[in-house]
Amino acid sequence: MSNNMNRTPEPHKRSPSKHVIVPLRQETTAPLTPPTTITKTQERNVKQEWIEPKKLLPELKKTSSAKRKPPLRYRPPKNSVFDARGYLDGVHAKTTDTKNAGFLKYALQNSRRIIIISGAGISVAAGIPDFRSGNGLFSTLRQDGVSSGKELFDINHVYSNDEMSLKFNRMIVDLFERSRDNQPTQFHRMMNWFAEEGRLRRLYTQNIDCLENKLTHLKTTIPLKSPFPTTIQLHGSINHMSCMKCSKIYQLDPVVFKCHEEQKNTQIVPLCAQCEEFDAVRAVAGMRSQGIGKLKPRIVLYNEIHPEGESIADIISKDLKGRPDCLIIVGTSLKIPGVRTMSKKFARQIHNSKGIVLWFNRELPSHSIRDFVEFIDLIVVGDCQDIPLILESEKIFEGI
């Protein structure tokens, strides 16, 4: 027999365990939770009240319905005419007039994104003349050597000779003093009410009188900067002057503008203080002079490039995309081509989105203007200061 047969079988060898038991280290700190052997006491006889969840959905619906624009029940035929003063005096009691008055109130009370394009007509009640009426500046400024007051707003004429510049300076100082001393009209305050309620998307004003700046919610910024203000001055500001060379902006000081020949200590076209300072520094450094700029009122004259034209174009483009629902063209005859084109773009955009287009003026718009703008729902003839009175009569707006 082989040796293997005679060998005593060895006991079965167990393979070493893969799991090694390591004794726990004695903890020296107290456990974070009580041992499981300790029973937690519970308070008994505690009454549990069932809290019913608040009914938020009806409240939200109520809130949203309060802000929701009510449906428009009546829209007048295109270019319908409404006599504001006749309505206030009770002269017109026809059904059509009542419906048109209701349409006007609806637009002014319920529109959420209003665009206003205003002209000089809104400031006449404040003692500031307009331009093209019988008592406007173009007529009253007609003097010897001036065929029309329009020449005093043309950059090619106002600085053509000293006599014309003196007349221009007198007109500017007079407008500055009128604007400084007079207060905003009721129509200005109505626009401020729109802005206060967050419903005025933009006021594009052709006026240079700056009466809007006397109202809290219509103040603008000079120069324009982002975020852009509610009020955009299309033709500049009578309260400011700027250098024609370095573009430095100053508060307008009427004292520095020579208005009469007998004034000896003033200049017809004042020099820019910043340019004078820079020129003096260059002289000390032995550098040659680069010239000193002259100051002019910071208003945009005919045949002059608008210093902020690009910014205004960007604002208009942004507002056109902002889904405006109401356009108000007020106190202007839309003789300025750029303003006329802007009005047409807003009118078309608002009409396409089923918004409302209103025209406020003492006179009817010409047929050419009506055809150009295309979409005017209601032409309100009369003094624009009557519009707030209509809202006051219905307790919609409280004027001051």
Secondary structure, 3 states (H helix, E strand, C coil): CCHHHHCCCCCCCCCCCCCCCCCCCCCCCCCCCCCCCCCCCCCCCCCCCCCCCCCHHHHHHHHHHHHCCCCCCCCCCCCEEEEHHHHHHCCCCCHHHHHHHHHHHHHHHHCCCEEEEECHHHHHHHCCCCCCCCCCHHHHCCECCECCHHHHHEHHHHCCCHHHHHHHHHHHHHHHHHHHHCCCCHHHHHHHHHHHCCCEEEEEECCCCCHHHHCHHHCCCCCCCCCCCCEEECCEEEEEEEECCCCCEEECCHHHECCCCCCCCCECCCECHHHHHHHHHHHHCCCCCCCCCEEEEEECCECCCCCCHHHHHHHHHHHHCCCCCEEEEECCCCCCHHHHHHHHHHHHHHHHCCCEEEEEECCCCCHHHHHHHCCCCEEEECCCCHHHHHHHHCCCCCCC
